[in-house]
Amino acid sequence: MHKQNMILRHKLFDRICHWFVVAAGLVTFLTGFAFFFPSFQWLGSIAGTPQMARFVHPIAGLLMCLPLMLMLVRYYHHNKWEKNDLTWMLAIKDVMFENEDKIPAIGHYNPGQKVLFRTFVVTSIALTITGFMMWQPYFASYFEASTIQWAILIHAICAVIMLIFVIVHFWMATWVEGSVAGMLYGYVSRAWCKKHHPNMLNDPELKTKKQEKH
């Protein structure tokens, strides 16, 4: 496709952060589920032994959450609620069946992605805080046993919630053709934007990037 028809959607730094978070997140979830839920102990084999899984998990968790929160800060301005968002959510049936003439125009991200954004913000903060509280032998000794138990419960609940939303995120990305390529290479076509995120074409900052691409 001709370069002038391509628009920058994700900068290189954001793409690197995204795939780094994916890799670190995979290790985090596999090792975490291995010792949080007995039926998933076999997942700990990714680290070799259960003891190594316990050592790797908090480090991988930090490597997942800290870049993720950096990404969330960078994407914040695109995730503010807009006037058409509620109408879009009420028209979710038309969205699912791709009745494009009945779907209100949206910007850089749709309301479903904005809900994902807020969920990742909350769960990332909660997982980081509770993870530090539980981290033996470095920080857990500063908290009472009852506090640690609450931290474990909150940590596990947030992990499950994040996993569910990660699966939803993966499904949304693969369902909308071109989304994964956009995160791999950074660029999407004008036709893709017009179909899925038409108001994105009105972004003054976006026009500057397109001019640079020329």
ROSE-4610 file (N, C-alpha, C; in Angstrom, 1 decimal, always signed):
// ROSE-4610
residu = [M/M/M/H/H/H/K/K/K/Q/Q/Q/N/N/N/M/M/M/I/I/I/L/L/L/R/R/R/H/H/H/K/K/K/L/L/L/F/F/F/D/D/D/R/R/R/I/I/I/C/C/C/H/H/H/W/W/W/F/F/F/V/V/V/V/V/V/A/A/A/A/A/A/G/G/G/L/L/L/V/V/V/T/T/T/F/F/F/L/L/L/T/T/T/G/G/G/F/F/F/A/A/A/F/F/F/F/F/F/F/F/F/P/P/P/S/S/S/F/F/F/Q/Q/Q/W/W/W/L/L/L/G/G/G/S/S/S/I/I/I/A/A/A/G/G/G/T/T/T/P/P/P/Q/Q/Q/M/M/M/A/A/A/R/R/R/F/F/F/V/V/V/H/H/H/P/P/P/I/I/I/A/A/A/G/G/G/L/L/L/L/L/L/M/M/M/C/C/C/L/L/L/P/P/P/L/L/L/M/M/M/L/L/L/M/M/M/L/L/L/V/V/V/R/R/R/Y/Y/Y/Y/Y/Y/H/H/H/H/H/H/N/N/N/K/K/K/W/W/W/E/E/E/K/K/K/N/N/N/D/D/D/L/L/L/T/T/T/W/W/W/M/M/M/L/L/L/A/A/A/I/I/I/K/K/K/D/D/D/V/V/V/M/M/M/F/F/F/E/E/E/N/N/N/E/E/E/D/D/D/K/K/K/I/I/I/P/P/P/A/A/A/I/I/I/G/G/G/H/H/H/Y/Y/Y/N/N/N/P/P/P/G/G/G/Q/Q/Q/K/K/K/V/V/V/L/L/L/F/F/F/R/R/R/T/T/T/F/F/F/V/V/V/V/V/V/T/T/T/S/S/S/I/I/I/A/A/A/L/L/L/T/T/T/I/I/I/T/T/T/G/G/G/F/F/F/M/M/M/M/M/M/W/W/W/Q/Q/Q/P/P/P/Y/Y/Y/F/F/F/A/A/A/S/S/S/Y/Y/Y/F/F/F/E/E/E/A/A/A/S/S/S/T/T/T/I/I/I/Q/Q/Q/W/W/W/A/A/A/I/I/I/L/L/L/I/I/I/H/H/H/A/A/A/I/I/I/C/C/C/A/A/A/V/V/V/I/I/I/M/M/M/L/L/L/I/I/I/F/F/F/V/V/V/I/I/I/V/V/V/H/H/H/F/F/F/W/W/W/M/M/M/A/A/A/T/T/T/W/W/W/V/V/V/E/E/E/G/G/G/S/S/S/V/V/V/A/A/A/G/G/G/M/M/M/L/L/L/Y/Y/Y/G/G/G/Y/Y/Y/V/V/V/S/S/S/R/R/R/A/A/A/W/W/W/C/C/C/K/K/K/K/K/K/H/H/H/H/H/H/P/P/P/N/N/N/M/M/M/L/L/L/N/N/N/D/D/D/P/P/P/E/E/E/L/L/L/K/K/K/T/T/T/K/K/K/K/K/K/Q/Q/Q/E/E/E/K/K/K/H/H/H]
num = [1/1/1/2/2/2/3/3/3/4/4/4/5/5/5/6/6/6/7/7/7/8/8/8/9/9/9/10/10/10/11/11/11/12/12/12/13/13/13/14/14/14/15/15/15/16/16/16/17/17/17/18/18/18/19/19/19/20/20/20/21/21/21/22/22/22/23/23/23/24/24/24/25/25/25/26/26/26/27/27/27/28/28/28/29/29/29/30/30/30/31/31/31/32/32/32/33/33/33/34/34/34/35/35/35/36/36/36/37/37/37/38/38/38/39/39/39/40/40/40/41/41/41/42/42/42/43/43/43/44/44/44/45/45/45/46/46/46/47/47/47/48/48/48/49/49/49/50/50/50/51/51/51/52/52/52/53/53/53/54/54/54/55/55/55/56/56/56/57/57/57/58/58/58/59/59/59/60/60/60/61/61/61/62/62/62/63/63/63/64/64/64/65/65/65/66/66/66/67/67/67/68/68/68/69/69/69/70/70/70/71/71/71/72/72/72/73/73/73/74/74/74/75/75/75/76/76/76/77/77/77/78/78/78/79/79/79/80/80/80/81/81/81/82/82/82/83/83/83/84/84/84/85/85/85/86/86/86/87/87/87/88/88/88/89/89/89/90/90/90/91/91/91/92/92/92/93/93/93/94/94/94/95/95/95/96/96/96/97/97/97/98/98/98/99/99/99/100/100/100/101/101/101/102/102/102/103/103/103/104/104/104/105/105/105/106/106/106/107/107/107/108/108/108/109/109/109/110/110/110/111/111/111/112/112/112/113/113/113/114/114/114/115/115/115/116/116/116/117/117/117/118/118/118/119/119/119/120/120/120/121/121/121/122/122/122/123/123/123/124/124/124/125/125/125/126/126/126/127/127/127/128/128/128/129/129/129/130/130/130/131/131/131/132/132/132/133/133/133/134/134/134/135/135/135/136/136/136/137/137/137/138/138/138/139/139/139/140/140/140/141/141/141/142/142/142/143/143/143/144/144/144/145/145/145/146/146/146/147/147/147/148/148/148/149/149/149/150/150/150/151/151/151/152/152/152/153/153/153/154/154/154/155/155/155/156/156/156/157/157/157/158/158/158/159/159/159/160/160/160/161/161/161/162/162/162/163/163/163/164/164/164/165/165/165/166/166/166/167/167/167/168/168/168/169/169/169/170/170/170/171/171/171/172/172/172/173/173/173/174/174/174/175/175/175/176/176/176/177/177/177/178/178/178/179/179/179/180/180/180/181/181/181/182/182/182/183/183/183/184/184/184/185/185/185/186/186/186/187/187/187/188/188/188/189/189/189/190/190/190/191/191/191/192/192/192/193/193/193/194/194/194/195/195/195/196/196/196/197/197/197/198/198/198/199/199/199/200/200/200/201/201/201/202/202/202/203/203/203/204/204/204/205/205/205/206/206/206/207/207/207/208/208/208/209/209/209/210/210/210/211/211/211/212/212/212/213/213/213/214/214/214]
x = [+0.8/+0.0/+0.9/+0.5/+1.2/+1.4/+2.6/+2.9/+2.0/+1.5/+0.7/-0.6/-1.0/-2.3/-2.1/-0.9/-0.7/-0.5/-1.1/-1.1/-0.4/+0.4/+1.1/+0.1/-0.2/-1.1/-0.3/+0.8/+1.6/+3.0/+3.6/+5.0/+5.9/+7.2/+8.1/+8.2/+8.4/+8.6/+7.4/+6.2/+5.0/+4.9/+5.3/+5.2/+6.2/+7.4/+8.4/+7.9/+7.3/+6.7/+5.6/+4.7/+3.6/+4.1/+5.0/+5.4/+6.3/+7.0/+7.8/+6.8/+5.7/+4.7/+4.0/+3.8/+3.2/+4.1/+5.4/+6.4/+6.5/+6.7/+6.8/+5.5/+4.4/+3.1/+2.8/+3.3/+3.1/+3.9/+5.1/+5.9/+5.2/+4.7/+4.1/+2.9/+2.0/+0.8/+1.0/+1.9/+2.2/+2.8/+3.8/+4.4/+3.4/+2.6/+1.7/+0.6/+0.0/-1.1/-0.5/+0.8/+1.4/+1.3/+1.5/+1.5/+0.4/-0.5/-1.7/-2.8/-2.8/-3.9/-3.3/-3.5/-2.9/-3.1/-4.3/-4.5/-3.7/-3.0/-2.2/-0.7/-0.3/+1.1/+2.0/+1.5/+2.3/+2.8/+2.1/+2.5/+3.9/+4.2/+5.5/+6.7/+6.5/+7.6/+8.3/+7.7/+8.3/+9.5/+9.5/+10.7/+11.6/+11.2/+12.1/+11.6/+11.5/+11.0/+10.0/+9.2/+8.3/+9.1/+10.2/+11.0/+11.5/+11.9/+12.4/+11.2/+10.0/+8.8/+8.5/+8.6/+8.4/+9.4/+10.6/+11.6/+11.4/+11.0/+10.8/+9.6/+8.5/+7.2/+7.2/+7.7/+7.6/+8.5/+9.6/+10.5/+9.8/+9.2/+8.5/+7.2/+6.6/+5.5/+5.8/+6.9/+7.4/+7.7/+8.4/+8.7/+7.5/+6.3/+5.1/+4.4/+4.2/+3.4/+4.0/+5.3/+5.9/+5.8/+6.3/+6.1/+4.7/+3.8/+2.4/+1.8/+2.2/+1.7/+2.3/+3.5/+4.1/+3.3/+2.9/+2.1/+0.8/+0.2/-1.1/-1.0/+0.1/+0.3/+0.4/+1.1/+1.3/+0.0/-0.9/-2.1/-3.3/-3.0/-4.1/-5.0/-4.3/-5.0/-6.0/-5.7/-6.6/-7.7/-7.7/-8.7/-9.7/-9.8/-10.8/-12.1/-13.2/-14.5/-15.0/-15.6/-16.1/-17.6/-18.2/-19.6/-20.3/-19.6/-20.3/-20.0/-19.3/-18.9/-20.1/-21.0/-22.2/-23.1/-23.3/-24.1/-23.5/-22.2/-21.5/-21.7/-21.7/-21.9/-23.3/-24.3/-25.7/-25.9/-25.0/-25.2/-24.3/-23.9/-23.0/-23.4/-24.7/-25.2/-24.8/-25.0/-24.6/-23.1/-22.3/-20.9/-20.5/-21.1/-20.7/-21.1/-22.2/-22.6/-22.1/-21.2/-20.6/-21.6/-22.7/-23.6/-23.1/-22.1/-21.4/-22.2/-23.3/-24.1/-24.8/-24.9/-25.6/-24.7/-23.4/-22.4/-21.9/-21.9/-21.4/-19.9/-19.5/-18.0/-17.3/-16.1/-15.3/-13.9/-13.1/-11.8/-10.7/-9.6/-8.4/-8.8/-9.6/-10.0/-11.5/-12.0/-13.5/-13.8/-15.0/-15.3/-14.9/-15.0/-14.6/-13.1/-12.3/-10.9/-10.6/-11.5/-11.3/-11.6/-12.6/-12.9/-11.7/-11.1/-9.9/-8.8/-8.6/-7.6/-7.8/-9.0/-9.2/-9.0/-9.4/-9.2/-7.8/-7.0/-5.5/-4.9/-5.4/-4.8/-5.0/-6.3/-6.6/-5.9/-6.0/-5.4/-3.9/-3.2/-1.8/-1.3/-2.0/-1.7/-1.9/-3.0/-3.3/-2.4/-2.0/-1.1/+0.3/+0.7/+2.1/+2.1/+1.1/+1.1/+1.0/+0.1/-0.1/+1.1/+1.7/+2.8/+4.0/+4.2/+5.3/+5.0/+3.8/+3.4/+3.6/+3.5/+3.6/+5.1/+5.9/+7.2/+8.1/+8.4/+9.3/+10.6/+11.7/+11.7/+11.9/+11.7/+12.1/+11.1/+9.8/+8.8/+7.7/+7.5/+6.4/+6.5/+7.7/+8.0/+7.5/+7.3/+6.8/+5.3/+4.6/+3.1/+2.7/+1.5/+0.9/+0.4/+0.2/-0.2/-1.6/-2.5/-3.9/-3.8/-2.9/-2.8/-2.3/-1.3/-0.8/-1.8/-2.7/-3.8/-4.7/-5.1/-5.9/-5.2/-3.9/-3.1/-3.1/-3.0/-3.0/-4.3/-5.4/-6.8/-7.0/-6.6/-6.8/-5.9/-4.7/-3.8/-4.3/-4.9/-5.4/-6.6/-7.5/-8.7/-8.3/-7.4/-7.0/-6.3/-5.5/-4.8/-5.9/-6.9/-8.0/-8.7/-9.0/-9.7/-8.8/-7.5/-6.6/-6.5/-6.4/-6.4/-7.6/-8.8/-10.0/-10.0/-9.6/-9.5/-8.4/-7.3/-6.3/-6.8/-7.6/-8.2/-9.2/-10.0/-10.9/-10.1/-9.0/-8.2/-7.6/-7.2/-6.6/-7.7/-8.9/-10.0/-10.4/-10.5/-10.8/-9.8/-8.5/-7.4/-7.4/-7.7/-7.7/-9.0/-10.1/-11.4/-11.4/-10.8/-10.7/-9.4/-9.6/-8.5/-7.6/-6.3/-5.4/-4.9/-5.6/-5.2/-3.8/-3.6/-2.3/-1.2/-1.5/-0.4/-0.1/-1.0/-0.8/+0.1/+0.0/+0.9/+2.2/+2.3/+3.6/+4.4/+3.8/+4.5/+4.3/+3.2/+3.0/+2.0/+1.8/+1.0/-0.3/-1.3/-2.6/-3.0/-3.9/-4.3/-5.4/-5.5/-6.5/-7.9/-8.0/-9.3/-9.7/-8.6/-8.9/-9.4/-8.7/-9.1/-10.6/-10.9/-12.2/-13.3/-12.9/-13.9/-14.1/-13.0/-13.0/-12.9/-12.2/-11.9/-11.9/-13.0/-13.1/-12.6/-13.0/-12.6/-11.1/-10.4/-9.0/-8.3/-9.0/-8.5/-8.6/-9.3/-9.5/-8.5/-7.6/-6.6/-5.5/-5.4/-4.3/-2.9/-2.7/-1.4/-1.2/-2.2/-2.1/-1.8/-2.3/-2.0/-0.5/+0.0/+1.4/+2.3/+1.9/+2.6/+2.5/+1.4/+1.2/+2.0/+2.1/+2.9/+4.4/+4.8/+6.2/+6.5/+5.4/+5.6/+5.8/+5.2/+5.4/+6.8]
y = [-1.2/+0.0/+1.2/+2.3/+3.5/+4.1/+4.7/+5.2/+6.4/+7.2/+8.3/+7.9/+6.6/+6.1/+5.5/+5.5/+4.9/+6.0/+5.7/+6.6/+6.0/+6.7/+6.2/+6.2/+5.0/+4.8/+4.5/+3.8/+3.5/+3.8/+4.6/+4.9/+3.7/+3.7/+2.6/+2.3/+3.4/+3.2/+2.4/+2.8/+2.2/+0.8/+0.5/-0.9/-1.8/-1.3/-2.1/-2.3/-1.3/-1.5/-2.5/-2.4/-3.3/-4.8/-5.1/-6.5/-6.9/-6.0/-6.4/-6.7/-6.0/-6.3/-7.6/-7.9/-9.2/-10.4/-10.2/-11.3/-11.5/-10.3/-10.4/-10.8/-10.4/-10.8/-12.3/-12.9/-14.4/-15.1/-14.7/-15.3/-15.1/-13.9/-13.5/-14.4/-14.5/-15.2/-16.7/-17.3/-18.7/-19.0/-18.3/-18.6/-18.2/-17.2/-16.8/-17.8/-18.2/-19.2/-20.6/-20.8/-22.1/-22.2/-21.2/-21.3/-20.7/-19.9/-19.4/-20.4/-21.2/-22.1/-23.5/-24.4/-25.8/-26.5/-26.4/-27.2/-26.7/-25.5/-25.0/-25.1/-26.0/-26.1/-26.4/-27.2/-27.6/-26.4/-25.3/-24.1/-23.6/-23.9/-23.5/-24.0/-25.1/-25.7/-24.7/-23.6/-22.6/-22.1/-22.1/-21.5/-22.7/-23.9/-25.0/-25.7/-25.0/-25.6/-24.6/-25.1/-24.2/-23.1/-23.4/-22.4/-21.3/-21.7/-20.7/-19.9/-20.5/-19.8/-18.7/-19.0/-18.0/-16.8/-17.1/-16.1/-15.3/-15.9/-15.2/-14.4/-14.8/-14.2/-12.7/-12.3/-10.9/-10.0/-10.5/-9.8/-9.6/-10.7/-10.6/-9.7/-9.7/-8.9/-7.4/-7.1/-5.7/-5.3/-6.2/-6.0/-5.9/-6.4/-6.3/-5.0/-4.7/-3.6/-2.3/-2.1/-0.8/-0.2/-1.0/-0.5/-0.4/-1.2/-1.1/+0.2/+0.6/+1.8/+3.0/+2.9/+3.9/+4.1/+3.0/+3.0/+3.7/+3.3/+3.9/+5.4/+5.9/+7.4/+8.0/+7.3/+7.8/+7.8/+6.8/+6.7/+7.4/+8.0/+8.7/+9.6/+10.5/+11.6/+11.0/+9.8/+9.2/+8.4/+8.3/+7.4/+8.2/+9.5/+10.3/+10.0/+10.1/+9.9/+11.0/+10.6/+11.6/+11.5/+12.5/+12.6/+11.4/+10.7/+9.6/+8.2/+8.2/+6.9/+6.2/+6.9/+6.2/+5.7/+6.5/+6.1/+4.8/+4.8/+3.6/+2.4/+2.5/+1.4/+0.9/+1.8/+1.4/+0.7/+1.0/+0.4/-0.8/-1.5/-2.6/-3.7/-3.9/-5.0/-4.7/-3.4/-3.0/-3.1/-2.8/-2.9/-4.3/-5.3/-6.7/-7.2/-6.7/-7.2/-6.3/-5.3/-4.4/-3.7/-3.2/-2.3/-0.9/-0.6/+0.6/+1.9/+1.8/+3.0/+3.4/+2.5/+2.7/+3.0/+2.9/+3.1/+4.5/+5.2/+6.6/+6.6/+7.7/+7.9/+8.1/+7.4/+7.5/+7.9/+8.2/+8.6/+7.5/+7.8/+6.9/+5.6/+5.5/+4.3/+4.3/+3.1/+3.0/+2.8/+2.9/+2.8/+1.5/+0.4/-0.9/-0.9/-0.3/-0.2/+0.8/+1.8/+2.7/+2.0/+1.1/+0.3/-0.6/-1.2/-2.0/-1.2/+0.0/+0.9/+1.2/+1.5/+1.8/+0.5/-0.6/-1.8/-2.1/-1.9/-2.2/-1.2/+0.0/+1.0/+0.5/+0.2/-0.2/-1.5/-2.5/-3.8/-3.7/-2.9/-2.8/-2.2/-1.1/-0.5/-1.4/-2.1/-3.0/-4.2/-4.8/-5.9/-5.5/-4.3/-3.8/-3.6/-2.9/-2.6/-3.9/-4.8/-6.0/-6.9/-6.9/-7.7/-7.4/-6.1/-5.7/-6.1/-6.0/-6.4/-7.9/-8.7/-10.1/-10.6/-9.8/-10.2/-10.6/-11.9/-12.5/-12.6/-12.4/-12.0/-10.5/-9.7/-8.3/-7.4/-7.5/-6.5/-7.1/-8.4/-9.0/-8.9/-8.9/-8.8/-7.5/-6.5/-5.2/-5.1/-6.2/-6.2/-7.3/-7.1/-8.1/-9.3/-10.4/-11.6/-11.4/-10.7/-10.5/-9.6/-8.6/-7.7/-8.4/-9.3/-10.1/-11.0/-11.5/-12.4/-11.6/-10.4/-9.5/-9.2/-8.9/-8.6/-9.8/-11.0/-12.2/-12.3/-12.1/-12.2/-11.2/-9.9/-8.8/-9.1/-9.5/-9.8/-10.9/-12.0/-13.1/-12.6/-11.8/-11.4/-10.4/-9.5/-8.6/-9.3/-10.4/-11.2/-11.8/-12.4/-13.1/-12.0/-10.9/-9.8/-9.4/-9.1/-8.7/-9.7/-11.0/-12.1/-12.1/-12.0/-12.0/-10.8/-9.6/-8.5/-8.6/-9.3/-9.5/-10.4/-11.4/-12.3/-11.5/-10.6/-9.8/-8.9/-8.3/-7.4/-8.2/-9.4/-10.3/-10.6/-10.9/-11.2/-9.9/-8.8/-7.5/-7.2/-7.4/-7.1/-8.0/-9.3/-10.3/-10.2/-9.7/-9.6/-8.5/-7.4/-6.2/-6.4/-6.8/-7.0/-5.8/-5.9/-4.8/-4.3/-4.6/-4.1/-4.6/-5.9/-6.5/-6.0/-5.9/-5.3/-3.9/-3.1/-1.8/-1.7/-2.7/-2.8/-3.4/-4.1/-4.7/-3.7/-3.0/-2.1/-0.6/-0.3/+1.1/+1.8/+1.3/+2.1/+1.3/+2.1/+1.5/+2.4/+1.8/+2.5/+3.6/+4.6/+5.6/+4.9/+3.9/+3.2/+2.5/+1.9/+1.2/+2.3/+3.4/+4.5/+4.9/+5.1/+5.6/+4.6/+3.3/+2.3/+2.1/+2.1/+1.7/+2.9/+3.9/+5.1/+6.4/+6.7/+7.9/+9.2/+9.5/+10.7/+10.9/+9.7/+9.8/+10.6/+10.6/+11.4/+12.9/+13.3/+14.8/+15.3/+14.3/+14.7/+15.6/+16.8/+17.7/+17.1/+16.4/+15.8/+14.6/+13.9/+12.9/+13.4/+14.5/+15.1/+15.4/+15.9/+16.3/+15.0/+13.9/+12.7/+12.2/+12.4/+11.9/+12.8/+14.0/+14.9/+14.5/+14.1/+13.7/+12.4/+11.6/+10.3/+10.6/+11.6/+12.0/+12.4]
z = [+0.0/+0.0/+0.0/-0.8/-0.9/+0.5/+0.7/+2.0/+2.4/+1.4/+1.8/+2.3/+2.1/+2.7/+4.0/+4.6/+5.9/+7.0/+8.1/+9.2/+10.5/+11.1/+12.4/+13.5/+14.0/+15.1/+16.4/+16.4/+17.6/+17.3/+18.1/+18.0/+18.4/+17.9/+18.1/+19.6/+20.4/+21.9/+22.5/+22.1/+22.6/+22.1/+20.9/+20.4/+21.2/+21.4/+22.2/+23.6/+24.2/+25.6/+25.6/+24.6/+24.5/+24.4/+23.5/+23.4/+24.5/+25.1/+26.3/+27.5/+27.6/+28.6/+28.3/+27.0/+26.7/+27.1/+26.8/+27.2/+28.7/+29.4/+30.9/+31.5/+30.9/+31.4/+31.3/+30.2/+30.1/+31.2/+31.4/+32.5/+33.9/+34.1/+35.4/+35.6/+34.6/+34.8/+35.0/+34.2/+34.3/+35.7/+36.1/+37.4/+38.6/+38.4/+39.5/+39.7/+38.6/+38.7/+39.2/+39.0/+39.4/+40.9/+41.7/+43.2/+43.9/+43.1/+43.7/+43.7/+42.6/+42.4/+42.2/+43.2/+43.2/+41.9/+41.2/+40.0/+38.8/+39.0/+37.9/+38.2/+39.2/+39.6/+38.4/+37.5/+36.4/+35.5/+35.6/+34.9/+35.4/+36.6/+37.2/+36.5/+35.7/+35.0/+34.0/+33.7/+32.8/+33.5/+34.8/+35.6/+36.1/+35.8/+36.2/+37.4/+38.5/+39.8/+40.5/+41.4/+42.2/+42.9/+43.4/+44.1/+43.2/+42.0/+41.0/+40.5/+40.4/+40.0/+41.0/+42.3/+43.3/+43.3/+42.8/+42.7/+41.5/+40.4/+39.1/+39.1/+39.7/+39.6/+40.0/+41.1/+41.5/+40.6/+40.1/+39.2/+37.8/+37.3/+36.1/+36.2/+37.4/+37.6/+37.6/+38.1/+38.0/+36.6/+35.9/+34.5/+33.6/+34.1/+33.4/+33.8/+35.1/+35.5/+35.3/+35.5/+35.4/+34.0/+33.0/+31.6/+31.2/+31.7/+31.4/+31.9/+33.1/+33.7/+32.9/+32.4/+31.6/+30.3/+29.7/+28.5/+28.8/+29.9/+30.3/+30.4/+30.9/+31.0/+29.6/+28.7/+27.4/+26.6/+26.9/+26.1/+26.8/+27.9/+28.6/+27.8/+27.0/+26.3/+25.2/+24.8/+23.8/+24.4/+25.8/+26.4/+27.3/+27.1/+27.8/+27.1/+28.0/+27.5/+26.5/+25.4/+24.5/+24.3/+23.6/+23.6/+22.9/+22.0/+21.2/+21.9/+23.0/+23.6/+24.1/+24.8/+25.4/+24.3/+23.2/+22.1/+21.4/+21.3/+20.8/+21.6/+22.9/+23.8/+23.7/+23.6/+23.4/+22.1/+21.1/+19.8/+19.7/+20.8/+20.7/+19.8/+19.7/+18.8/+17.3/+16.9/+15.6/+15.4/+16.5/+16.4/+16.2/+16.9/+16.8/+15.4/+14.8/+13.5/+12.3/+12.7/+11.8/+10.9/+11.5/+10.8/+10.9/+10.0/+10.1/+10.0/+9.3/+9.1/+10.4/+11.4/+12.6/+13.8/+13.5/+14.6/+14.6/+15.8/+15.8/+15.6/+15.1/+14.8/+16.1/+16.2/+17.5/+17.1/+18.1/+17.9/+18.0/+18.6/+18.5/+19.1/+20.2/+20.8/+21.1/+20.9/+21.2/+22.7/+23.1/+24.5/+25.2/+24.4/+24.9/+25.3/+24.4/+24.7/+25.9/+26.1/+27.2/+28.5/+28.5/+29.7/+30.0/+29.0/+29.2/+29.8/+29.3/+29.8/+31.3/+31.7/+33.1/+34.0/+33.4/+34.2/+34.4/+33.3/+33.4/+34.4/+34.5/+35.4/+36.8/+37.2/+38.5/+38.9/+38.1/+38.4/+38.5/+37.6/+37.7/+39.0/+39.4/+40.7/+41.8/+41.8/+42.9/+43.0/+41.8/+41.8/+42.2/+41.9/+42.3/+43.8/+44.3/+45.8/+46.6/+46.3/+47.0/+46.8/+45.6/+45.3/+46.2/+46.4/+47.3/+48.7/+49.1/+50.5/+50.7/+49.7/+49.9/+49.6/+49.1/+48.6/+49.7/+49.8/+50.9/+50.2/+51.0/+52.4/+52.6/+51.5/+51.5/+52.2/+51.9/+52.4/+53.3/+53.2/+53.9/+55.4/+55.9/+57.3/+58.0/+57.1/+57.7/+57.9/+57.5/+57.6/+58.5/+59.1/+59.9/+59.1/+59.7/+58.9/+58.3/+59.1/+58.5/+57.3/+57.4/+56.2/+55.0/+55.2/+54.1/+53.5/+54.3/+53.8/+52.9/+53.4/+52.5/+51.2/+51.3/+50.1/+49.1/+49.7/+48.8/+48.1/+48.9/+48.3/+47.2/+47.5/+46.5/+45.3/+45.5/+44.4/+43.5/+44.1/+43.3/+42.5/+43.1/+42.4/+41.3/+41.5/+40.5/+39.3/+39.7/+38.6/+37.7/+38.3/+37.5/+36.6/+37.2/+36.5/+35.3/+35.6/+34.5/+33.4/+33.8/+32.8/+31.9/+32.5/+31.7/+30.7/+31.2/+30.3/+29.2/+29.6/+28.6/+27.5/+27.9/+26.9/+26.0/+26.6/+25.8/+24.9/+25.4/+24.6/+23.4/+23.6/+22.5/+21.5/+22.0/+21.1/+20.3/+20.9/+20.2/+19.1/+19.5/+18.5/+17.3/+17.5/+16.4/+15.6/+16.3/+15.6/+14.6/+15.0/+14.0/+13.2/+12.0/+11.1/+10.9/+11.1/+10.9/+12.2/+13.4/+14.7/+15.1/+15.0/+15.4/+14.5/+13.2/+12.3/+12.7/+13.1/+13.6/+14.8/+15.7/+16.9/+16.5/+15.5/+15.1/+14.3/+13.4/+12.4/+12.7/+13.5/+13.9/+13.0/+11.7/+10.8/+10.4/+10.2/+9.7/+8.5/+7.7/+6.5/+6.8/+5.9/+6.1/+6.0/+5.1/+5.0/+6.3/+7.0/+8.3/+9.3/+9.4/+10.3/+10.0/+8.7/+8.4/+8.7/+8.7/+9.0/+10.5/+11.3/+12.7/+13.6/+13.3/+14.1/+13.3/+12.7/+11.8/+12.4/+13.6/+14.2/+14.4/+14.4/+14.5/+13.4/+12.2/+11.1/+11.3/+12.3/+12.6/+13.6/+14.1/+15.1/+14.5/+14.9/+14.4/+14.5/+15.6/+15.8/+14.8/+14.5/+13.5/+12.2/+11.8/+10.5/+10.4/+11.5/+11.5/+11.2/+11.9/+11.7/+10.3/+9.7/+8.3/+7.3/+7.6/+6.8/+6.9/+8.1/+8.3/+7.5/+7.4/+6.7/+5.2/+4.7/+3.3/+3.1]
